[in-house]
Amino acid sequence: MGEIVVNVKSEGQLVVNGPDVTLADLLVKLKNISAIYKDQAVIIRGDEVTDFKFIVNVMDTCQKAGIWNVAFATKAPEPEQPK
């Protein structure tokens, strides 16, 4: 299975493959996947204003589901446009 991307919005909402999910939903989904795919990768993505506590919640959920292959997606800042 390919990587799972968890998008963390600025207010803490989680989006996985389209619809919003709760942490409880995410835990069930990740446990089911990790039971089949032992080395499942999860990528956590947030924007520059997302509170880090929401990222930590997703990391904790991955750990509870037995997923240790966790990475963070980042994007380089856009270059400033000449004025």
DRENGU-119410 format. One record per residue: residue in three letters; x, y, z of N, C-alpha, C in turn. Coordinates in pm, whole numbers, plus 32768, in hexadecimal, padded with zeros to 4 digits. Layout:
site res->ALA	nu->X	nv->Y	nw->Z	cau->X	cav->Y	caw->Z	cu->X	cv->Y	cw->Z
...
//
This chain:
site res->MET	nu->8055	nv->7F8A	nw->8000	cau->8000	cav->8000	caw->8000	cu->8059	cv->807C	cw->8000
site res->GLY	nu->802F	nv->80E4	nw->7FBE	cau->807B	cav->8161	caw->7FBC	cu->8071	cv->81A8	cw->8042
site res->GLU	nu->80B4	nv->8218	nw->8049	cau->80B2	cav->8263	caw->80C6	cu->8027	cv->829F	cw->80E0
site res->ILE	nu->800C	nv->82B3	nw->815D	cau->7F91	cav->82F5	caw->8188	cu->7FB6	cv->8384	cw->81AC
site res->VAL	nu->7F6E	nv->83E4	nw->8175	cau->7F87	cav->8470	caw->8192	cu->7F19	cv->84A3	cw->81ED
site res->VAL	nu->7F41	nv->84D4	nw->8262	cau->7EE3	cav->8510	caw->82C2	cu->7EF9	cv->85A6	cw->82BC
site res->ASN	nu->7E95	nv->85ED	nw->828B	cau->7E9A	cav->867F	caw->8286	cu->7E5E	cv->86B5	cw->8307
site res->VAL	nu->7EA9	nv->8709	nw->834B	cau->7E7B	cav->8745	caw->83C9	cu->7E60	cv->87D8	cw->83AE
site res->LYS	nu->7DE1	nv->87FD	nw->83B8	cau->7DBA	cav->8887	caw->839F	cu->7DDA	cv->88DE	cw->8419
site res->SER	nu->7DD6	nv->895F	nw->8404	cau->7E00	cav->89BD	caw->846E	cu->7DAD	cv->89B2	cw->84EE
site res->GLU	nu->7D2F	nv->898A	nw->84E3	cau->7CDA	cav->897C	caw->8559	cu->7CDA	cv->88ED	cw->8592
site res->GLY	nu->7D2F	nv->8897	nw->855A	cau->7D3C	cav->880F	caw->858E	cu->7CED	cv->87A6	cw->8543
site res->GLN	nu->7C9E	nv->87CC	nw->84DE	cau->7C55	cav->8769	caw->8491	cu->7CB9	cv->8712	cw->8445
site res->LEU	nu->7C95	nv->8693	nw->8437	cau->7CEA	cav->8634	caw->83F1	cu->7CA6	cv->8609	cw->8370
site res->VAL	nu->7CF3	nv->8604	nw->8306	cau->7CBE	cav->85D9	caw->8284	cu->7D17	cv->8569	cw->8251
site res->VAL	nu->7CD8	nv->84F7	nw->8233	cau->7D21	cav->8484	caw->81FB	cu->7CD4	cv->8455	cw->8181
site res->ASN	nu->7D11	nv->8461	nw->810D	cau->7CD2	cav->8434	caw->8090	cu->7C48	cv->8472	cw->8079
site res->GLY	nu->7C38	nv->84EF	nw->8097	cau->7BBA	cav->8534	caw->8078	cu->7B6D	cv->8564	cw->80F1
site res->PRO	nu->7B24	nv->850A	nw->8135	cau->7ACD	cav->8539	caw->81A1	cu->7B1A	cv->8556	cw->8222
site res->ASP	nu->7ADF	nv->85AF	nw->8275	cau->7B15	cav->85C8	caw->82FA	cu->7B03	cv->854A	cw->834F
site res->VAL	nu->7B62	nv->8530	nw->83A7	cau->7B59	cav->84C0	caw->8405	cu->7B7D	cv->84F1	cw->8491
site res->THR	nu->7B4F	nv->84AA	nw->84F6	cau->7B75	cav->84C7	caw->857F	cu->7BF3	cv->8477	cw->85A1
site res->LEU	nu->7C2F	nv->8497	nw->8613	cau->7CA3	cav->8448	caw->863E	cu->7C7B	cv->83B6	cw->8654
site res->ALA	nu->7C03	nv->839F	nw->8689	cau->7BD4	cav->8316	caw->869F	cu->7BC5	cv->82CC	cw->861B
site res->ASP	nu->7B8C	nv->8310	nw->85B7	cau->7B7F	cav->82D4	caw->8531	cu->7C09	cv->82B4	cw->84F7
site res->LEU	nu->7C65	nv->8313	nw->8508	cau->7CED	cav->8300	caw->84D4	cu->7D30	cv->8288	cw->8515
site res->LEU	nu->7D1F	nv->827A	nw->8598	cau->7D5A	cav->8209	caw->85E0	cu->7D26	cv->8184	cw->85A9
site res->VAL	nu->7CA5	nv->8179	nw->8595	cau->7C6B	cav->80FC	caw->8560	cu->7CA3	cv->80E1	cw->84D4
site res->LYS	nu->7CA5	nv->8148	nw->8481	cau->7CD7	cav->8138	caw->83F7	cu->7D68	cv->810B	cw->83F7
site res->LEU	nu->7DBB	nv->814D	nw->8449	cau->7E4A	cav->812C	caw->844C	cu->7E63	cv->80A2	cw->8488
site res->LYS	nu->7E17	nv->807B	nw->84EE	cau->7E27	cav->7FF4	caw->8527	cu->7E06	cv->7F8A	cw->84C0
site res->ASN	nu->7D9B	nv->7F9F	nw->8476	cau->7D74	cav->7F3E	caw->840F	cu->7DDE	cv->7F32	cw->83A3
site res->ILE	nu->7E14	nv->7FA2	nw->837A	cau->7E7A	cav->7FA1	caw->8312	cu->7EFC	cv->7F65	cw->8344
site res->SER	nu->7F25	nv->7F8A	nw->83BF	cau->7FA5	cav->7F58	caw->83F1	cu->7FA1	cv->7EC2	cw->840F
site res->ALA	nu->7F29	nv->7E8B	nw->8423	cau->7F1E	cav->7DFA	caw->8437	cu->7F41	cv->7DAF	cw->83B7
site res->ILE	nu->7F2A	nv->7DEE	nw->8345	cau->7F47	cav->7DAF	caw->82C4	cu->7FD0	cv->7DD9	cw->8290
site res->TYR	nu->7FEE	nv->7E59	nw->829B	cau->806B	cav->7E91	caw->8266	cu->80C3	cv->7EBE	cw->82DB
site res->LYS	nu->811E	nv->7E6A	nw->8305	cau->816F	cav->7E82	caw->837D	cu->81C6	cv->7EFF	cw->8375
site res->ASP	nu->81F5	nv->7F23	nw->82FE	cau->824C	cav->7F97	caw->82EE	cu->8204	cv->800D	cw->82AE
site res->GLN	nu->8184	nv->8018	nw->82CA	cau->8134	cav->8082	caw->828D	cu->8170	cv->810C	cw->82AB
site res->ALA	nu->8176	nv->8160	nw->8244	cau->81A8	cav->81E9	caw->8254	cu->8134	cv->824A	cw->8263
site res->VAL	nu->8145	nv->82A9	nw->82BD	cau->80E3	cav->8314	caw->82D0	cu->812E	cv->8398	cw->82C1
site res->ILE	nu->80F6	nv->83F0	nw->8272	cau->812E	cav->8476	caw->8262	cu->80CD	cv->84D8	cw->82A1
site res->ILE	nu->8100	nv->852C	nw->82F9	cau->80AF	cav->8591	caw->833D	cu->80CC	cv->8617	cw->82FC
site res->ARG	nu->8061	nv->865B	nw->82D4	cau->806F	cav->86DD	caw->8293	cu->801C	cv->8744	cw->82DE
site res->GLY	nu->8056	nv->87B8	nw->82F3	cau->800F	cav->8828	caw->8330	cu->8041	cv->88A8	cw->82F3
site res->ASP	nu->7FF7	nv->8914	nw->8308	cau->8027	cav->8993	caw->82D2	cu->8071	cv->89E0	cw->833E
site res->GLU	nu->80A0	nv->8A56	nw->831D	cau->80F4	cav->8AA2	caw->8379	cu->80AC	cv->8AD5	cw->83F5
site res->VAL	nu->8028	nv->8AD1	nw->83F6	cau->7FE0	cav->8B02	caw->846B	cu->7FA1	cv->8A91	cw->84BD
site res->THR	nu->7FB5	nv->8A15	nw->8493	cau->7F7F	cav->89A3	caw->84DE	cu->7FC7	cv->8997	cw->8564
site res->ASP	nu->7F7B	nv->8993	nw->85CF	cau->7FB4	cav->8986	caw->8655	cu->7FF8	cv->88FD	cw->8660
site res->PHE	nu->8070	nv->88FA	nw->8694	cau->80BE	cav->887E	caw->869B	cu->8079	cv->8813	cw->86EF
site res->LYS	nu->8023	nv->8838	nw->874C	cau->7FDE	cav->87D3	caw->879E	cu->7F89	cv->8777	cw->8748
site res->PHE	nu->7F54	nv->87AA	nw->86D9	cau->7F05	cav->8756	caw->867F	cu->7F5D	cv->86F1	cw->8636
site res->ILE	nu->7FD5	nv->871B	nw->8614	cau->8036	cav->86C1	caw->85D4	cu->805E	cv->8653	cw->8637
site res->VAL	nu->8076	nv->8679	nw->86B4	cau->809B	cav->8618	caw->871C	cu->802A	cv->85B3	cw->8730
site res->ASN	nu->7FAE	nv->85E1	nw->872C	cau->7F3C	cav->8584	caw->873A	cu->7F3F	cv->851A	cw->86CD
site res->VAL	nu->7F5E	nv->8542	nw->8652	cau->7F65	cav->84E2	caw->85E4	cu->7FDC	cv->8484	cw->85F8
site res->MET	nu->804D	nv->84B9	nw->8624	cau->80C1	cav->8464	caw->863F	cu->80A0	cv->83FD	cw->86AA
site res->ASP	nu->805D	nv->8426	nw->8715	cau->8035	cav->83CA	caw->8780	cu->7FD7	cv->835F	cw->874B
site res->THR	nu->7F7C	nv->8386	nw->86F3	cau->7F1D	cav->8328	caw->86B9	cu->7F65	cv->82C1	cw->8663
site res->CYS	nu->7FC8	nv->82EE	nw->8616	cau->8018	cav->8290	caw->85C7	cu->805E	cv->822B	cw->8622
site res->GLN	nu->8096	nv->825D	nw->868E	cau->80DC	cav->8205	caw->86ED	cu->807B	cv->819E	cw->8729
site res->LYS	nu->8004	nv->81CA	nw->8750	cau->7FA1	cav->816E	caw->8789	cu->7F76	cv->8104	cw->8725
site res->ALA	nu->7F7A	nv->8127	nw->86A4	cau->7F54	cav->80C9	caw->863A	cu->7FC8	cv->806E	cw->8613
site res->GLY	nu->803E	nv->8084	nw->864C	cau->80B1	cav->8031	caw->862C	cu->80FA	cv->805E	cw->85AF
site res->ILE	nu->80E7	nv->80DB	nw->8589	cau->812B	cav->8110	caw->8512	cu->819C	cv->816A	cw->853F
site res->TRP	nu->8215	nv->8146	nw->8510	cau->828D	cav->8191	caw->8536	cu->82CD	cv->81D7	cw->84C0
site res->ASN	nu->82A1	nv->81B6	nw->8449	cau->82D8	cav->81F2	caw->83CF	cu->828A	cv->8273	cw->83B3
site res->VAL	nu->82AF	nv->82DF	nw->83F9	cau->8267	cav->835E	caw->83F1	cu->82C6	cv->83C9	cw->83BC
site res->ALA	nu->8295	nv->8415	nw->835D	cau->82E4	cav->8482	caw->8324	cu->828C	cv->84FF	cw->831F
site res->PHE	nu->82CD	nv->856F	nw->8305	cau->8287	cav->85EF	caw->82FC	cu->8299	cv->8628	cw->8271
site res->ALA	nu->822D	nv->8658	nw->8238	cau->8235	cav->869A	caw->81B6	cu->8247	cv->872F	cw->81CE
site res->THR	nu->82A5	nv->8767	nw->8187	cau->82BC	cav->87F6	caw->8193	cu->82C1	cv->8832	cw->8108
site res->LYS	nu->82B0	nv->88B1	nw->8104	cau->82B6	cav->88F9	caw->8086	cu->830C	cv->8973	cw->809C
site res->ALA	nu->8368	nv->8988	nw->8042	cau->83BF	cav->89FE	caw->804D	cu->836B	cv->8A7C	cw->803D
site res->PRO	nu->838F	nv->8AE6	nw->8083	cau->8344	cav->8B62	caw->8073	cu->834E	cv->8B97	cw->7FE4
site res->GLU	nu->82E3	nv->8BD5	nw->7FB8	cau->82E3	cav->8C10	caw->7F32	cu->8347	cv->8C84	cw->7F2F
site res->PRO	nu->8394	nv->8C90	nw->7EC2	cau->83F1	cav->8D01	caw->7EBA	cu->83A2	cv->8D85	cw->7EB2
site res->GLU	nu->83DC	nv->8DEB	nw->7EEE	cau->839A	cav->8E6B	caw->7EEB	cu->8398	cv->8EA0	cw->7E5C
site res->GLN	nu->8327	nv->8ED8	nw->7E38	cau->8319	cav->8F13	caw->7DB4	cu->8351	cv->8FA2	cw->7DB4
site res->PRO	nu->8393	nv->8FC9	nw->7D4A	cau->83C6	cav->9052	caw->7D44	cu->8352	cv->90B5	cw->7D49
site res->LYS	nu->836C	nv->9125	nw->7D89	cau->8301	cav->9189	caw->7D97	cu->8307	cv->91EE	cw->7D2A
//
